[in-house]
């Protein structure tokens, strides 16, 4: 209220869902969407689920689009003249033992394995453990990390063997143990590797050409860095943040990139991997609908 001028700049105005716009609009001009988030939700969200307090859908999206448009200027990525993108999915099947544990975790909320007991206290922890399992490891209640299946690791090895050996490759992943698997797969196929995570930052070495595989934790390396040396990008695992995912795409295909970019997604069949990518696509559909709505 005491600012003479207010300007907001963002590449991801709606990083996850339409409620993201409220705080930004309030900071820029509170007259656009008001000061009450409760009233905003009543106007643009359909509530339901547990105790009627969960957002189950969105409404009045054309009105929301008009209000956003009155406040800002939207410049699409077309003005950057970026190279073509090619997206491909590579799938593997969990082996018998891994699938048994996965199904027990999914259907019964617990699983007992030789090395310790795994329990699931709530749905979010359940989802986290299921994602860990599709990546080839599990963390027990005693914080022991157990390797459990090499399906996705073997799929990554195949990918490294297919991609020309002199080509730099960026591999995004969610978990620290995934980074270990990525670097082991690189070593197995005769590639040098480095890491970008909360514990290591080898970005400059990768950009200098000292290594040709960058194992990147998406939470640490998904934003604000330049990985355009590579035109091959692999997603070993990913969370459910649309904002992080969109930002990670732009680390490789960004100004400075001169070649078509190939994105590969490693997915365990019939698991949360498939549902996770589907959720990201659905979120993207909602965001694009609101931001790019065309009136007849």
C-alpha positions as a Markdown table, in Angstrom:
| # | Residue | x | y | z |
|---|---|---|---|---|
| 1 | Unk | 0.0 | 0.0 | 0.0 |
| 2 | Unk | 3.0 | 2.3 | 0.4 |
| 3 | Unk | 4.6 | 1.5 | -2.9 |
| 4 | Unk | 4.5 | 4.1 | -5.7 |
| 5 | Unk | 5.0 | 1.4 | -8.4 |
| 6 | Unk | 4.6 | -2.4 | -8.3 |
| 7 | Unk | 5.8 | -4.7 | -11.0 |
| 8 | Unk | 5.7 | -8.5 | -11.0 |
| 9 | Unk | 7.9 | -10.6 | -13.3 |
| 10 | Unk | 7.5 | -14.4 | -13.6 |
| 11 | Unk | 7.9 | -17.2 | -16.1 |
| 12 | Unk | 5.4 | -19.3 | -14.3 |
| 13 | Unk | 2.5 | -17.1 | -13.2 |
| 14 | Unk | 0.4 | -20.2 | -12.3 |
| 15 | Unk | 2.9 | -22.8 | -11.2 |
| 16 | Unk | 0.4 | -25.4 | -9.9 |
| 17 | Unk | -3.2 | -24.3 | -10.0 |
| 18 | Unk | -5.4 | -21.2 | -10.4 |
| 19 | Unk | -5.2 | -20.3 | -6.6 |
| 20 | Unk | -1.6 | -19.3 | -7.3 |
| 21 | Unk | -2.7 | -16.1 | -8.8 |
| 22 | Unk | -4.4 | -14.7 | -5.7 |
| 23 | Unk | -1.4 | -13.5 | -3.7 |
| 24 | Unk | 0.4 | -12.1 | -6.7 |
| 25 | Unk | -2.6 | -10.1 | -7.8 |
| 26 | Unk | -3.2 | -8.9 | -4.2 |
| 27 | Unk | 0.4 | -7.7 | -4.0 |
| 28 | Unk | 0.1 | -5.8 | -7.3 |
| 29 | Unk | -3.4 | -4.5 | -7.2 |
| 30 | Unk | -5.8 | -5.8 | -4.5 |
| 31 | Unk | -8.8 | -4.3 | -6.4 |
| 32 | Unk | -8.5 | -7.0 | -9.1 |
| 33 | Unk | -9.2 | -10.1 | -7.0 |
| 34 | Unk | -9.9 | -8.6 | -3.6 |
| 35 | Unk | -8.2 | -9.1 | -0.2 |
| 36 | Unk | -10.0 | -12.2 | 0.9 |
| 37 | Unk | -8.7 | -15.6 | -0.2 |
| 38 | Unk | -11.9 | -17.2 | 1.3 |
| 39 | Unk | -14.1 | -15.1 | -1.1 |
| 40 | Unk | -11.7 | -15.8 | -4.0 |
| 41 | Unk | -12.1 | -19.6 | -3.5 |
| 42 | Unk | -15.9 | -19.3 | -3.3 |
| 43 | Unk | -15.8 | -17.4 | -6.6 |
| 44 | Unk | -13.4 | -19.6 | -8.6 |
| 45 | Unk | -13.2 | -23.0 | -6.9 |
| 46 | Unk | -15.6 | -25.8 | -6.4 |
| 47 | Unk | -15.2 | -27.3 | -2.9 |
| 48 | Unk | -15.8 | -30.9 | -1.9 |
| 49 | Unk | -13.8 | -33.9 | -0.6 |
| 50 | Unk | -13.1 | -34.2 | 3.1 |
| 51 | Unk | -15.5 | -32.1 | 5.1 |
| 52 | Unk | -16.1 | -30.0 | 1.9 |
| 53 | Unk | -12.8 | -28.2 | 2.4 |
| 54 | Unk | -10.9 | -29.6 | -0.6 |
| 55 | Unk | -10.8 | -28.0 | -4.1 |
| 56 | Unk | -12.2 | -30.5 | -6.5 |
| 57 | Unk | -12.6 | -28.3 | -9.6 |
| 58 | Unk | -12.5 | -24.7 | -10.8 |
| 59 | Unk | -15.3 | -22.4 | -12.1 |
| 60 | Unk | -15.7 | -19.0 | -13.6 |
| 61 | Unk | -12.4 | -19.4 | -15.4 |
| 62 | Unk | -13.3 | -17.0 | -18.2 |
| 63 | Unk | -13.9 | -14.3 | -15.6 |
| 64 | Unk | -10.6 | -15.1 | -13.9 |
| 65 | Unk | -8.8 | -14.9 | -17.2 |
| 66 | Unk | -10.3 | -11.5 | -17.9 |
| 67 | Unk | -9.1 | -10.2 | -14.5 |
| 68 | Unk | -5.6 | -11.5 | -15.0 |
| 69 | Unk | -5.5 | -10.1 | -18.5 |
| 70 | Unk | -6.5 | -6.6 | -17.1 |
| 71 | Unk | -3.5 | -6.6 | -14.8 |
| 72 | Unk | -0.6 | -8.0 | -16.9 |
| 73 | Unk | 1.1 | -8.5 | -20.3 |
| 74 | Unk | 1.6 | -12.1 | -21.3 |
| 75 | Unk | 4.5 | -12.9 | -23.7 |
| 76 | Unk | 4.6 | -16.4 | -25.0 |
| 77 | Unk | 7.8 | -18.4 | -25.5 |
| 78 | Unk | 7.2 | -18.1 | -29.2 |
| 79 | Unk | 9.1 | -14.8 | -29.2 |
| 80 | Unk | 12.3 | -16.7 | -28.1 |
| 81 | Unk | 12.3 | -18.8 | -31.3 |
| 82 | Unk | 13.4 | -21.9 | -29.3 |
| 83 | Unk | 14.4 | -25.1 | -31.0 |
| 84 | Unk | 11.9 | -28.0 | -31.5 |
| 85 | Unk | 11.1 | -30.2 | -28.5 |
| 86 | Unk | 10.5 | -34.0 | -28.7 |
| 87 | Unk | 9.0 | -35.8 | -25.7 |
| 88 | Unk | 9.2 | -39.6 | -25.4 |
| 89 | Unk | 8.2 | -42.1 | -22.7 |
| 90 | Unk | 10.2 | -45.2 | -21.9 |
| 91 | Unk | 8.5 | -47.8 | -19.8 |
| 92 | Unk | 9.7 | -50.7 | -17.7 |
| 93 | Unk | 7.8 | -53.4 | -15.7 |
| 94 | Unk | 8.5 | -53.9 | -12.0 |
| 95 | Unk | 9.8 | -57.4 | -11.2 |
| 96 | Unk | 7.8 | -59.8 | -9.2 |
| 97 | Unk | 9.2 | -59.0 | -5.8 |
| 98 | Unk | 9.1 | -55.3 | -6.3 |
| 99 | Unk | 5.5 | -55.4 | -7.6 |
| 100 | Unk | 4.4 | -57.5 | -4.6 |
| 101 | Unk | 5.8 | -54.9 | -2.2 |
| 102 | Unk | 4.4 | -52.1 | -4.3 |
| 103 | Unk | 0.9 | -53.6 | -4.3 |
| 104 | Unk | 1.1 | -54.2 | -0.5 |
| 105 | Unk | 2.0 | -50.6 | 0.0 |
| 106 | Unk | -0.6 | -49.4 | -2.3 |
| 107 | Unk | -3.5 | -51.6 | -1.2 |
| 108 | Unk | -2.8 | -52.3 | 2.5 |
| 109 | Unk | -0.7 | -49.3 | 3.5 |
| 110 | Unk | 2.1 | -51.4 | 4.9 |
| 111 | Unk | 4.6 | -53.9 | 3.9 |
| 112 | Unk | 6.9 | -56.1 | 5.8 |
| 113 | Unk | 10.2 | -57.0 | 4.1 |
| 114 | Unk | 13.3 | -58.8 | 5.4 |
| 115 | Unk | 15.3 | -55.8 | 6.3 |
| 116 | Unk | 12.6 | -53.9 | 8.3 |
| 117 | Unk | 9.0 | -52.8 | 8.5 |
| 118 | Unk | 7.6 | -50.1 | 6.3 |
| 119 | Unk | 4.4 | -48.4 | 7.4 |
| 120 | Unk | 2.4 | -45.6 | 5.9 |
| 121 | Unk | 1.0 | -43.0 | 8.2 |
| 122 | Unk | -0.9 | -41.0 | 5.7 |
| 123 | Unk | -1.5 | -40.6 | 2.0 |
| 124 | Unk | 1.4 | -38.3 | 1.3 |
| 125 | Unk | 3.9 | -40.6 | 2.9 |
| 126 | Unk | 2.3 | -43.5 | 1.0 |
| 127 | Unk | 2.8 | -41.6 | -2.3 |
| 128 | Unk | 6.4 | -40.8 | -1.4 |
| 129 | Unk | 7.2 | -44.4 | -0.6 |
| 130 | Unk | 5.5 | -45.7 | -3.8 |
| 131 | Unk | 7.6 | -43.2 | -5.8 |
| 132 | Unk | 10.8 | -44.3 | -4.0 |
| 133 | Unk | 9.9 | -47.9 | -4.8 |
| 134 | Unk | 9.5 | -47.3 | -8.6 |
| 135 | Unk | 12.9 | -45.6 | -8.5 |
| 136 | Unk | 14.4 | -48.8 | -7.0 |
| 137 | Unk | 14.8 | -48.1 | -3.3 |
| 138 | Unk | 12.8 | -47.8 | 0.0 |
| 139 | Unk | 13.4 | -46.1 | 3.3 |
| 140 | Unk | 12.3 | -48.1 | 6.3 |
| 141 | Unk | 10.9 | -46.7 | 9.6 |
| 142 | Unk | 14.5 | -46.9 | 10.9 |
| 143 | Unk | 15.7 | -44.6 | 8.1 |
| 144 | Unk | 17.6 | -47.4 | 6.4 |
| 145 | Unk | 17.6 | -47.1 | 2.7 |
| 146 | Unk | 17.2 | -50.4 | 0.9 |
| 147 | Unk | 17.9 | -51.0 | -2.8 |
| 148 | Unk | 14.8 | -52.8 | -4.1 |
| 149 | Unk | 14.8 | -53.5 | -7.8 |
| 150 | Unk | 16.9 | -52.2 | -10.7 |
| 151 | Unk | 14.2 | -51.8 | -13.4 |
| 152 | Unk | 14.5 | -48.1 | -13.9 |
| 153 | Unk | 18.3 | -48.1 | -13.4 |
| 154 | Unk | 18.6 | -50.7 | -16.2 |
| 155 | Unk | 16.3 | -48.6 | -18.4 |
| 156 | Unk | 18.6 | -45.6 | -17.9 |
| 157 | Unk | 21.6 | -47.7 | -18.8 |
| 158 | Unk | 19.8 | -48.6 | -22.1 |
| 159 | Unk | 19.2 | -44.9 | -22.7 |
| 160 | Unk | 22.9 | -44.0 | -22.1 |
| 161 | Unk | 23.8 | -46.7 | -24.6 |
| 162 | Unk | 21.5 | -45.3 | -27.2 |
| 163 | Unk | 22.5 | -41.7 | -26.9 |
| 164 | Unk | 25.9 | -40.9 | -28.7 |
| 165 | Unk | 28.6 | -41.1 | -26.1 |
| 166 | Unk | 30.0 | -37.7 | -26.8 |
| 167 | Unk | 26.6 | -36.0 | -26.2 |
| 168 | Unk | 26.1 | -34.2 | -22.9 |
| 169 | Unk | 23.0 | -35.5 | -21.0 |
| 170 | Unk | 21.0 | -33.9 | -18.2 |
| 171 | Unk | 19.1 | -36.3 | -15.9 |
| 172 | Unk | 16.6 | -34.9 | -13.4 |
| 173 | Unk | 15.5 | -36.9 | -10.4 |
| 174 | Unk | 13.7 | -36.3 | -7.1 |
| 175 | Unk | 15.6 | -38.5 | -4.6 |
| 176 | Unk | 19.2 | -38.5 | -3.5 |
| 177 | Unk | 19.5 | -42.2 | -4.0 |
| 178 | Unk | 18.4 | -41.7 | -7.6 |
| 179 | Unk | 21.4 | -39.4 | -8.1 |
| 180 | Unk | 23.6 | -42.3 | -7.0 |
| 181 | Unk | 22.0 | -44.6 | -9.5 |
| 182 | Unk | 22.3 | -42.1 | -12.3 |
| 183 | Unk | 26.0 | -41.7 | -11.7 |
| 184 | Unk | 26.5 | -45.4 | -11.4 |
| 185 | Unk | 24.7 | -45.9 | -14.8 |
| 186 | Unk | 26.9 | -43.2 | -16.3 |
| 187 | Unk | 30.0 | -45.0 | -15.0 |
| 188 | Unk | 28.8 | -48.4 | -16.3 |
| 189 | Unk | 28.4 | -47.0 | -19.8 |
| 190 | Unk | 31.7 | -45.2 | -19.8 |
| 191 | Unk | 30.4 | -41.7 | -19.2 |
| 192 | Unk | 31.7 | -39.1 | -16.8 |
| 193 | Unk | 29.2 | -37.6 | -14.4 |
| 194 | Unk | 28.7 | -34.8 | -11.9 |
| 195 | Unk | 25.9 | -33.6 | -9.7 |
| 196 | Unk | 23.7 | -30.7 | -8.9 |
| 197 | Unk | 21.8 | -31.1 | -5.6 |
| 198 | Unk | 21.5 | -29.8 | -2.1 |
| 199 | Unk | 24.9 | -31.4 | -1.3 |
| 200 | Unk | 26.9 | -30.7 | -4.5 |
| 201 | Unk | 27.1 | -28.0 | -7.2 |
| 202 | Unk | 29.2 | -29.1 | -10.2 |
| 203 | Unk | 27.3 | -26.8 | -12.6 |
| 204 | Unk | 30.3 | -24.9 | -13.9 |
| 205 | Unk | 32.3 | -28.1 | -14.4 |
| 206 | Unk | 29.5 | -29.4 | -16.6 |
| 207 | Unk | 29.2 | -26.2 | -18.5 |
| 208 | Unk | 33.0 | -26.2 | -19.1 |
| 209 | Unk | 32.7 | -29.7 | -20.6 |
| 210 | Unk | 34.6 | -31.6 | -17.8 |
| 211 | Unk | 31.7 | -34.0 | -17.5 |
| 212 | Unk | 29.0 | -35.2 | -19.9 |
| 213 | Unk | 26.3 | -36.4 | -17.5 |
| 214 | Unk | 24.7 | -34.0 | -15.1 |
| 215 | Unk | 22.7 | -35.8 | -12.3 |
| 216 | Unk | 20.3 | -33.0 | -11.2 |
| 217 | Unk | 18.0 | -33.0 | -8.2 |
| 218 | Unk | 14.9 | -31.3 | -9.6 |
| 219 | Unk | 14.4 | -29.3 | -6.3 |
| 220 | Unk | 17.9 | -27.8 | -6.5 |
| 221 | Unk | 18.6 | -27.6 | -10.2 |
| 222 | Unk | 15.2 | -27.0 | -11.7 |
| 223 | Unk | 15.3 | -23.2 | -11.6 |
| 224 | Unk | 17.5 | -20.4 | -12.7 |
| 225 | Unk | 20.4 | -22.3 | -14.2 |
| 226 | Unk | 21.6 | -22.9 | -17.8 |
| 227 | Unk | 22.0 | -26.5 | -18.9 |
| 228 | Unk | 21.7 | -25.7 | -22.6 |
| 229 | Unk | 25.0 | -27.5 | -23.3 |
| 230 | Unk | 22.9 | -30.6 | -23.5 |
| 231 | Unk | 20.1 | -31.4 | -25.9 |
| 232 | Unk | 19.2 | -34.7 | -24.3 |
| 233 | Unk | 17.3 | -34.6 | -21.0 |
| 234 | Unk | 16.0 | -37.6 | -19.1 |
| 235 | Unk | 13.5 | -37.6 | -16.2 |
| 236 | Unk | 14.4 | -40.5 | -13.8 |
| 237 | Unk | 11.8 | -39.5 | -11.2 |
| 238 | Unk | 9.7 | -36.4 | -10.6 |
| 239 | Unk | 7.4 | -34.9 | -8.0 |
| 240 | Unk | 4.0 | -33.3 | -8.5 |
| 241 | Unk | 5.0 | -29.7 | -8.7 |
| 242 | Unk | 4.0 | -28.3 | -12.1 |
| 243 | Unk | 6.2 | -25.2 | -11.4 |
| 244 | Unk | 9.3 | -27.3 | -10.8 |
| 245 | Unk | 8.7 | -29.4 | -13.9 |
| 246 | Unk | 8.0 | -26.5 | -16.2 |
| 247 | Unk | 11.1 | -24.7 | -14.9 |
| 248 | Unk | 13.3 | -27.8 | -15.4 |
| 249 | Unk | 12.2 | -28.0 | -19.1 |
| 250 | Unk | 13.5 | -24.5 | -19.6 |
| 251 | Unk | 16.9 | -25.3 | -18.1 |
| 252 | Unk | 17.7 | -27.2 | -21.3 |
| 253 | Unk | 15.6 | -25.5 | -24.0 |
| 254 | Unk | 16.3 | -21.9 | -23.3 |
| 255 | Unk | 18.0 | -19.0 | -25.1 |
| 256 | Unk | 21.4 | -20.3 | -26.2 |
| 257 | Unk | 20.1 | -23.7 | -27.2 |
| 258 | Unk | 20.6 | -24.2 | -30.9 |
| 259 | Unk | 19.6 | -27.9 | -31.4 |
| 260 | Unk | 16.3 | -29.7 | -31.1 |
| 261 | Unk | 15.8 | -31.0 | -27.5 |
| 262 | Unk | 14.9 | -34.5 | -26.7 |
| 263 | Unk | 13.1 | -35.2 | -23.4 |
| 264 | Unk | 12.8 | -38.8 | -22.2 |
| 265 | Unk | 10.6 | -39.9 | -19.2 |
| 266 | Unk | 11.4 | -43.2 | -17.4 |
| 267 | Unk | 8.2 | -44.7 | -16.2 |
| 268 | Unk | 7.4 | -47.9 | -14.3 |
| 269 | Unk | 4.2 | -49.4 | -15.8 |
| 270 | Unk | 0.9 | -49.4 | -13.8 |
| 271 | Unk | 2.4 | -47.3 | -11.0 |
| 272 | Unk | 2.3 | -43.8 | -9.5 |
| 273 | Unk | 4.8 | -42.8 | -12.2 |
| 274 | Unk | 2.0 | -42.9 | -14.8 |
| 275 | Unk | -0.5 | -41.1 | -12.6 |
| 276 | Unk | 2.1 | -38.5 | -11.7 |
| 277 | Unk | 2.8 | -37.5 | -15.3 |
| 278 | Unk | -0.9 | -37.5 | -16.0 |
| 279 | Unk | -1.5 | -35.2 | -13.0 |
| 280 | Unk | 1.1 | -32.8 | -14.4 |
| 281 | Unk | -0.6 | -32.8 | -17.8 |
| 282 | Unk | -4.0 | -32.1 | -16.2 |
| 283 | Unk | -2.6 | -29.2 | -14.2 |
| 284 | Unk | -1.0 | -27.9 | -17.4 |
| 285 | Unk | -4.3 | -28.1 | -19.2 |
| 286 | Unk | -6.1 | -26.0 | -16.5 |
| 287 | Unk | -3.3 | -23.4 | -16.5 |
| 288 | Unk | -3.2 | -23.1 | -20.3 |
| 289 | Unk | -7.0 | -22.9 | -20.5 |
| 290 | Unk | -7.1 | -19.9 | -18.1 |
| 291 | Unk | -4.0 | -18.1 | -19.4 |
| 292 | Unk | -4.7 | -18.6 | -23.1 |
| 293 | Unk | -8.5 | -18.5 | -23.3 |
| 294 | Unk | -9.7 | -17.2 | -26.7 |
| 295 | Unk | -13.0 | -15.4 | -27.0 |
| 296 | Unk | -15.2 | -16.0 | -30.0 |
